[in-house]
């Protein structure tokens, strides 16, 4: 079960990254093609937010290491920060204007998280190194 959860965790981490990139693309479509894409951008951005809790559940099932948990928590908190920026448009427009910049940072966090997830969860222990209890329990 843990091995399946680890593969699912990695897949969902990459799916979240694809969702972040798709949301940025929708914003670009709204700017350069048709303003109606703003609503799609907004809806798609909030829909991507449902992926992160799925990642948390999979992380618990996969027994992810602490350093990967830190990246996941960072991703969740930064996503929450990112989605609140447009709400500041009326009162603090100079802060709300950081929304596109925070999207780039969110993609970087998502990419780093997905890459580290693949590396940490799929790496084999080196020869002569005793596996941790988590690693030995996940091996058949």
DRENFIRO-990452 format. One record per atom (N, C-alpha, C, O, CB): x, y, z. Coordinates in steps of 0.001 Angstrom, whole numbers, padded with zeros to 6 digits, always signed. Atoms other than C-alpha are relative to their C-alpha. Glycine has a CB too. Layout:
DRENFIRO-990452
XYZ
...
//
This chain:
DRENFIRO-990452
+000820-001203+000000
+000000+000000+000000
+000858+001258+000000
+000569+002227-000703
-000929+000003+001202
-000858-001179-000098
+002786+002402+000909
+000693+000294-001330
+000869+001453-001705
+001044-000194+001105
-000683-000189+001285
+004551+001834-002409
-000954+000651-001015
-000559+001550-001757
+000528-001362-000544
+000999-000594+000903
+001367+002625-004349
-000242+001453+000377
-000346+002314-000497
-001332-000795+000044
+000210-001372-000466
+000826+005727-002203
+001168+000899-000393
+000969+002074-000702
-000192+000024+001522
-001168-000805+000397
+004373+006891-002983
-000048+000361-001485
+000230+001498-001866
+001304-000761+000309
+000121-000295+001432
+003848+006572-006727
-001135+000986-000251
-001002+001892-001074
-000234-001295-000804
+001133-000916+000153
+000468+008301-006428
+000380+001400+000483
-000016+002396-000123
-001231-000522+000780
-000450-001286-000534
+002063+011062-004322
+000825+000751-001046
+000616+001940-001285
+000828-000206+001292
-000851-000621+001025
+004666+011727-007002
-000844+000451-001184
-000650+001556-001692
+001099-000983-000472
+000860-000357+001138
+002030+011701-009769
-000840+001224+000315
-000988+002105-000531
-000911-001175-000379
+000845-001135-000369
-000206+014129-007884
+000844+001263+000173
+000372+002361-000123
-000778-000305+001296
-000892-001166-000106
+002762+016420-007134
+000261+000594-001381
+000246+001815-001541
+001340-000392+000676
-000202-000487+001370
+003464+016648-010889
-001303+000551-000585
-001284+001510-001357
+000545-001131-000897
+001297-000496+000459
-000260+017090-011566
-000263+001401+000544
-000783+002258-000172
-001126-000958+000430
+000154-001337-000579
-000323+020063-009189
+000838+001019-000775
+000370+002118-001071
+000407-000004+001493
-000859-000896+000778
+002597+021611-011063
-000624+000301-001357
-000632+001451-001796
+001397-000615-000186
+000665-000213+001293
+000786+021098-014378
-001203+000922+000169
-001479+001754-000696
-000442-001350-000616
+001136-000877-000266
-002262+022751-012839
+000421+001445+000197
-000252+002355-000288
-000749-000478+001216
-000508-001366-000177
-000229+025787-011760
+000369+000616-001344
+000051+001774-001616
+001222+000007+000939
-000385-000499+001326
+001198+026117-015266
-001230+000259-000868
-001267+001241-001610
+000935-001000-000701
+001233-000208+000757
-002265+025717-016803
-000727+001261+000421
-001313+001956-000409
-000915-001187+000162
+000635-001222-000502
-003588+028492-014597
+000710+001238-000543
+000062+002217-000912
+000004+000017+001543
-000764-001123+000562
-000808+030809-015749
-000334+000156-001485
-000476+001274-001979
+001534-000217+000196
+000355-000049+001421
-001619+029897-019355
-001371+000659-000192
-001557+001459-001108
+000001-001425-000608
+001334-000610+000102
-005276+030826-018785
+000065+001508+000230
-000671+002264-000405
-000964-000644+001014
-000182-001443-000201
-004165+034211-017463
+000565+000642-001261
+000146+001732-001650
+000933+000273+001203
-000547-000508+001254
-002115+034693-020607
-001053+000074-001095
-001084+001027-001873
+001150-000871-000456
+001088-000025+000976
-005119+033783-022735
-000937+001179+000264
-001441+001798-000673
-000786-001323+000037
+000869-001131-000339
-007155+036399-020857
+000617+001328-000422
-000095+002245-000832
-000287+000016+001499
-000676-001241+000373
-004557+039069-021552
+000107+000144-001518
-000119+001231-002051
+001393+000052+000628
-000319-000103+001415
-003794+038243-025179
-001085-000474-000956
-001043-000129-002137
+001215-000758-000264
+001004+000545+000918
-006854+036446-026585
-001404+000513+000307
-002019+001175-000529
+000012-001518+000058
+001382-000327-000308
-010144+036987-024790
-000140+000165+001511
+000276-000705+002275
-000968-001096-000535
+000137-000302-001431
-011000+038557-021424
-000861-001023+000744
-000781-001117+001968
-000595+001384+000177
+000849+000989-000669
-013519+035791-020723
+000827-001109+000661
+000317-001850+001502
-000982-000612-001002
-000862+001006-000615
-010571+033569-019825
+000341+000332+001449
+000862-000525+002163
+001273-000145-000799
-000271-000322-001399
-010241+035454-016520
-000821-000882+000929
-000323-001353+001951
-000295+001476+000278
+000841+000862-000833
-013158+033489-015115
+000503-001444-000014
+000477-002128+001009
-001457+000054-000480
-000558+001348+000093
-011641+030242-016388
+001277-000082+000831
+001509-001064+001536
+000284-000383-001479
-001233-000068-000789
-008305+031270-014859
-000316-000108+001491
+000324-000867+002220
+000762+001315-000292
+000373-000011-001412
-009975+031930-011522
-000539-001367+000439
-000121-001902+001466
-001047+001092+000263
+000583+001296-000351
-012014+028715-011505
+001051-001107-000031
+001088-001964+000852
-001149-000341-000954
-001046+001015+000131
-009078+026618-012675
+000987+000109+001155
+001429-000904+001697
+000736+000144-001348
-000933-000210-001111
-006816+028158-010036
-000527-000553+001309
+000215-001171+002073
+000297+001471+000159
+000581+000546-001229
-009209+027282-007236
-000146-001518-000082
-000002-002208+000927
-001364+000642+000275
+000119+001454+000167
-009756+023789-008670
+001332-000694+000263
+001368-001781+000840
-000498-000339-001415
-001328+000570-000243
-006006+023152-008586
+000255-000107+001507
+000990-000984+001959
+001101+000863-000678
-000163+000023-001447
-006199+023919-004869
-000505-001272+000652
-000086-001593+001764
-000697+001164+000597
+000492+001259-000553
-008075+020661-004314
+001036-001117-000116
+000924-002146+000550
-001285-000412-000703
-001035+001017+000167
-005011+018731-005434
+000914-000061+001222
+001367-001139+001608
+000825+000283-001260
-000944-000041-001123
-002887+019855-002487
-000494-000833+001190
+000307-001582+001749
+000229+001452+000441
+000435+000889-001092
-005094+018218+000218
+000104-001488-000359
+000369-002317+000512
-001435+000323+000383
-000176+001391+000429
-005019+015005-001833
+001454-000414+000206
+001736-001537+000623
-000415-000181-001491
-001421+000275-000198
-001231+015230-001724
+000307-000222+001477
+001135-001065+001822
+000853+001153-000552
-000219+000166-001436
-001369+015597+002059
-000438-001397+000446
+000281-002067+001188
-000765+001084+000794
+000491+001336-000361
-003464+012432+002419
+000950-001080-000536
+001289-002028+000171
-001436-000221-000553
-000939+000975+000576
-001157+010535+000062
+001332+000019+000739
+001969-001020+000908
+000227+000286-001495
-001239-000108-000767
+001832+011842+002005
-000074-000768+001308
+000903-001391+001722
+000318+001454+000278
+000176+000773-001234
+000425+010342+005199
+000041-001497-000284
+000655-002263+000459
-001328+000370+000683
-000002+001427+000358
-000186+007012+003481
+001378-000475-000449
+001743-001630-000226
-001018-000266-001107
-001318+000364+000532
+003273+007059+001871
+001120+000151+001023
+002256-000242+000759
+000314+000845-001208
-001003-000261-001024
+005089+008033+005072
+001163+000809-000576
+002315+000378-000528
+000511-001321+000596
-001046-000813+000621
+006988+010812+003340
+000966+000525+001065
+000577+000735+002214
-000623+001179-000791
-000994-000519-000949
+010205+012063+004968
-000323+001437+000425
-001070+002145-000249
+001406-000056-000620
+000259-001346-000538
+010196+015254+007052
+000397+001108-000968
-000312+002105-001096
+000744+000187+001308
-000443-001074+000902
+012145+017269+004515
-000966+000164-001166
-001127+001274-001673
+001416-000287-000528
+001013-000109+001046
+009529+016481+001872
-001292+000574+000572
-002004+001310-000110
-000263-001373-000646
+001167-000579-000668
+006772+017298+004355
+000150+001514+000095
-000827+002247-000065
-000185-000612+001409
-000238-001445-000072
+008368+020722+004777
-000310+000667-001342
-000903+001746-001374
+001460+000286+000413
+000307-000561+001322
+008146+021320+001011
-001500-000008-000259
-002032+000930-000852
+000729-000785-001102
+001445+000087+000196
+004518+020176+000995
-000724+001077+000801
-001653+001705+000293
-000511-001388+000398
+000605-001048-000825
+003602+022518+003859
+000274+001373-000615
-000610+002229-000651
+000545-000062+001453
-000340-001267+000671
+005430+025363+002095
-000896+000214-001215
-001397+001318-001432
+001491+000012-000427
+000859-000095+001177
+003474+024627-001084
-001426+000372+000394
-002035+001244-000226
+000006-001322-000776
+001363-000281-000454
+000159+024631+000778
-000142+001429+000500
-001075+002134+000114
-000401-000975+001099
+000078-001352-000552
+000853+027841+002683
+000180+001064-001078
-000516+002079-001077
+001048+000184+001085
-000218-000989+001055
+002186+029656-000367
-001182+000041-000960
-001530+001109-001464
+001292-000309-000767
+001199+000012+000845
-000815+028542-002431
-001103+000834+000653
-001786+001602-000024
-000490-001457-000242
+001015-000785-000710
-003106+030010+000242
+000316+001489-000085
-000584+002299-000305
-000093-000440+001475
-000422-001397+000138
-001108+033263+000190
-000279+000498-001412
-000815+001590-001599
+001501+000156+000336
+000158-000376+001412
-001185+033340-003611
-001466+000262-000346
-001774+001220-001055
+000564-001103-000913
+001412-000161+000347
-004957+032925-003813
-000658+001168+000729
-001721+001629+000314
-000751-001274+000307
+000575-001162-000688
-005583+035738-001325
+000437+001330-000609
-000211+002349-000373
+000382-000031+001463
-000495-001259+000561
-003592+038342-003256
-001033+000749-000846
-001173+001959-000667
+001215-000271-000836
+000977-000756+000794
-006331+039199-005802
-001104+000638+000842
-001705+001629+000429
-000624-000904-001029
+001036-000566-000877
-008738+039839-002910
+000420+001353+000568
-000423+002099+001066
-000311-000969+001146
-000515-001265-000523
-006539+042778-001885
-000035+001119-001032
+000454+002217-000768
+001413-000186+000492
-000015-000951+001122
-007124+044588-005196
-000576+001365+000374
-000019+002393-000012
-000781-000572-001171
+000647-001279-000334
-009436+047257-003752
+000769+000794+001053
+000961+002001+000903
-001412-000250+000494
-000623-000703-001121
-007604+048080-000513
+001507+000185-000146
+002045+001232+000214
-000280-000737+001266
-001462-000038+000118
-003961+047292-001302
+000426-000462-001394
+000998-001542-001537
+000663-000885+001089
-000305+000464+001359
-003500+047165-005070
+001483-000255-000248
+001827-001094-001080
-000493+001005-000994
-001432+000208+000196
+000284+047395-004821
+000447-001350+000541
+001452-001894+000081
+000791+001114+000669
-000293+001360-000465
+000296+044133-002846
-000667-001022-000912
-000080-002057-001227
-000472-000194+001461
+000710+000907+000911
-002311+042498-005094
+000759-000171-001309
+000662-001214-001954
-001414+000521-000282
-000775+000053+001238
-000026+043293-008031
+001117-001040+000056
+001714-001358-000973
+000589+001363-000299
-001015+001054-000132
+002391+040671-006672
-000530-001368-000414
+000224-002342-000424
+000503-000063+001432
+000608+001269+000376
-000021+037945-007800
+000745-000714-001140
+001004-001910-001013
-001436+000233-000400
-000756+000699+001049
+001837+037203-011096
+001388-000455+000460
+001864-001519+000064
+000146+000898-001210
-001323+000377-000517
+005180+037178-009290
-000130-001229+000904
+000685-002149+000844
+000652+001187+000781
+000179+001143-000894
+003839+034810-006662
-000357-001261-000783
-000086-002369-000320
-001088+000301+001037
+000283+001173+000840
+002595+032527-009465
+001304-000659-000456
+001407-001885-000489
-000854+000402-001230
-001304+000541+000405
+006179+032136-010671
+000660-000716+001178
+001241-001789+001011
+000924+001130-000530
-000577+000627-001194
+007327+031382-007121
-000743-001295+000319
-000126-002285+000712
-000055+000968+001212
+000799+001199-000246
+004470+028890-006723
+000406-001131-000944
+000484-002288-000530
-001495+000311-000159
-000461+001010+000954
+005591+027077-009875
+001366-000533+000426
+001611-001736+000344
+000071+000588-001433
-001317+000445-000455
+009157+026972-008543
-000125-000938+001201
+000538-001974+001251
+000877+001209+000362
+000201+000863-001167
+007981+025532-005205
-000589-001339-000440
-000154-002392+000025
-000928+000685+001041
+000613+001232+000493
+005786+023001-007039
+000987-000883-000744
+000984-002101-000568
-001161+000326-000902
-001009+000758+000740
+008629+021964-009354
+001019-000617+000950
+001364-001791+000817
+000707+000901-001022
-000975+000507-000961
+011099+021619-006498
-000606-001136+000820
+000043-002153+001063
+000488+001130+000926
+000688+001032-000780
+008567+019634-004480
-000145-001291-000810
+000156-002372-000305
-001387+000502+000452
+000211+001185+000834
+007757+017261-007364
+001324-000720-000281
+001391-001948-000218
-000680+000395-001325
-001300+000620+000273
+011423+016681-008226
+000558-000694+001237
+001074-001808+001147
+000995+001049-000501
-000506+000609-001231
+012386+016029-004612
-000835-001202+000405
-000308-002172+000950
+000020+001023+001130
+000859+001147-000314
+009399+013738-004155
+000462-001221-000787
+000595-002311-000230
-001488+000318-000317
-000468+001119+000812
+010571+011579-007034
+001330-000533+000474
+001539-001745+000531
+000107+000412-001438
-001333+000420-000432
+014130+011525-005788
-000044-000698+001358
+000542-001767+001529
+000937+001204+000065
-000002+000551-001354
+013397+010879-002116
-000820-001280+000130
-000463-002177+000894
-000524+001027+000963
+000889+001145-000175
+010603+008375-002550
+000366-001195-000863
-000062-002315-000583
-001400+000406-000297
-000330+001100+000895
+012083+006302-005349
+001457-000427+000062
+001835-001414-000570
-000338+000378-001394
-001422+000350-000036
+015788+006249-004501
+000209-001313+000745
-000507-001635+001693
+000819+001125+000664
-000377+001269-000627
+017345+002944-003573
+001122+000281+001002
+001976+001130+000743
+000450-001064-001077
-001097-000208-000942
+019576+002741-000500
+001323-000465-000602
+001362-001432-001363
-000274-000742+001318
-001332+000351+000497
+023309+002618-001254
+000437-001336+000600
-000019-001732+001672
+001028+001114+000342
-000505+001297-000473
+025139-000696-000892
+000717+000189+001326
+001501+001124+001487
+000955-000646-001047
-000656-000078-001299
+026243-001310+002674
-000689+000916+000982
-000254+001016+002129
+001394+000446-000175
+000727-000894-000882
+023752+001180+004124
-001290-000698+000413
-002065-001145-000432
-000289+001373-000691
+001205+000662-000500
+021039-000266+006319
-001224+000854-000302
-001200+002064-000077
+000109-000270+001518
+001202-000783+000294
+017539+000758+005216
-000680+000461+001284
-000583-000193+002323
-000980-000821-000849
+000762-000501-001142
+015419+002836+007557
-001227-000882+000174
-001574-001631-000739
-000408+001501-000195
+001196+000829-000194
+012332+001193+009072
-001066+000243-001075
-001776-000683-001468
-000596+000267+001377
+000981-000304+001037
+010174+002972+006491
+000371-000714-001287
-000487-001302-001945
-000097+001520-000237
-000445+000633+001248
+012281+001673+003592
-000127-001517+000065
-000526-002158-000907
+001449+000386-000304
+000055+001466-000080
+012443-001881+004897
-001447-000490+000023
-001731-001589-000454
+000747-000501+001254
+001406+000395-000022
+008679-001972+005485
-000634+000098-001378
-001590-000619-001674
-000771+000860+000983
+000605-000188+001331
+007962-000808+001935
+000535-000983-001031
-000019-001091-002125
+000242+001416-000485
-000548+000966+000946
+010112-003472+000290
-000722-001329+000142
-001075-001723+001253
+001515-000184+000217
+000725+001263-000068
+008435-006769-000623
+000773-001093+000701
+000279-002213+000830
-000356-000453-001372
//
